[in-house]
């Protein structure tokens, strides 16, 4: 029974797809859906590999991930407290933010945020700003360097896998 507490079962609100996740393992059908979503929002500035790397680092690719400290939601851990504003298409997500659990919507919003950051600040600082908006100016904290390295190494590993 103790090991079962690590299994997360949920329904993807967008497709009705059953997500079964143990640690960082996602069922093959769910992974296929996620890969097509990253491909959909792939741009010249932000690759599908960067989008997936962010999702892996932010949520272990769990579309039902929730961090109550921010609070942030879904694959890309989009910050939503009911008041914050991102000037991107499709924002805000609605009154209670449940749309942020839809993988397609979550990556759509996250891809616009990271595209803006990379365009404005370059790849290095753009990735850091995705996780720490205050790092857009001045000295970058060590914690943010570590975040960048996790994302960048994950992205390079994914690029190598094709």
N, C-alpha and C positions, 0 to 999 in steps of 0.2 A: 504493500500500500504506500510506503514512503516514496518509492520511485515514481508512482503514478502522479504525485503532486507536481512533477516537472513537466508533465504532458499538458499542452494547451490545446484545447479543441474549440473551434469557433467556426462561424459561418461568414464567408466573405459576403458582405451586404450587396456588392455589385453583381455577383455572378451566381450566388447560391453555392459556390464551391466550398467543400469542406476543407478546412485547414487543420492539419494535424502536425504539430510541431513538437519535437523533442530536442531540447538544447538548440543547436543551430541547424537541425535537419528538417527540411521542408519536403513534403510529399512531391513526387515527380510531376504530377498534374498541376499542382500549385506553382512549382518552380517554372514550368513552361508558361503559365499565365503571366508570372512576374517578368520573365525574360521578354515576352512580347510587349509588356507595358514599358519596360526600360527602352526597348527599341523604338517604340512609338514616340518617346520624348527625347530621343537622341538628336543632338544638334551639332553643328560645326564647332561650337564653343564648349559644349558639355556632352561627353560621350555617354553611351549606354553603360559603359564600364564604370564611369565616375558615379552615375546615378545608382547603380547597383552597389558599388563600394560604400556610398553614403548610407544606403539602406542596411547593408550588412553591419556597418559600424554603429549606426544609430539604433537599430532594432533587431539585429540578427535576422533580418527579412521577415519579421513577424508583423503582419498587417494589423494585428490586434494589440500591439504594444502600446502601453500607456505609462507615462512618467508623471506622477502626481506633483512632483516638485516644481515643474514649470507652469502649468501642465502642458505636455506635448503628446501627440497622438500618431499612431500608425507607423508604416514602413519608414518614412523619412523623418519621423518625430517632429511634426509641424507644431509649433507653439500656438496654442489657442486658449485664451483666458476669457473670451467673450468680448474683449475690448481692443485687443491689439489689431493693428492694421498692416496688411501687406498690400502694396499697390500692384497686384497681379490679377490676371483674368480669373474669374470664378471665385473671388474672395468677397465676403466672408463665407464660411462653410455652413452657416445656418445657426440657429439659436443654441443648440447643444453640442455642435461640432461633430455629430456622429458621422457626417460625410467623410471626415478625415480617416475613418476606418475602411473606406472604399479604396482598394489599392490604386486604381486608375486615377481617382481624384487626388489622392495623397501625393502620388508621383508627379501629377500635373502641376500641383502647387509647388512642391519641392523643386521640381526642375526649373520653374520660373525664378524661384528665389536663388538657386545656385547659378543660373545663367546670368542674372543681374549681378551677383557678387563677382563672378569671374570676369564679366565684361568691365565692371567698374574698378576692381582691385587686382585683377590678374588671378591666375590659377592658385598660387600659393595662399595669398591673403583671402581670396574668394572662398576657398575651402574652409579656412579658419573662421571666417565671418559667418559661415553657415551654422557653426556651432556656438560662436561667441561674437555677437554683433558688436560688442565693445572693442574688439580687437581690430576694427577697421582703421584705427588711427593709433599712432604711437607705438610703444614697445609691445611686442607680442608675448603674453605670459607663457611659461614653460608648459603648462597644461594644454594650451592651444597648439604648441609645436608637436606635442605627443599626439593630439587628435589628428593633425595634418598627416603625420607619419603613418598612423593607422589607416587612414583613408587612402593615402597615396600608395602605400605598399599593397593594400587590398586591390586597388584599381590596377596596378601594374601586374599583379598576379592574375587577375581576371583577363587582362589583355593578352597575357601569355597563353591562356587556356583557349582563347579565340572565342 
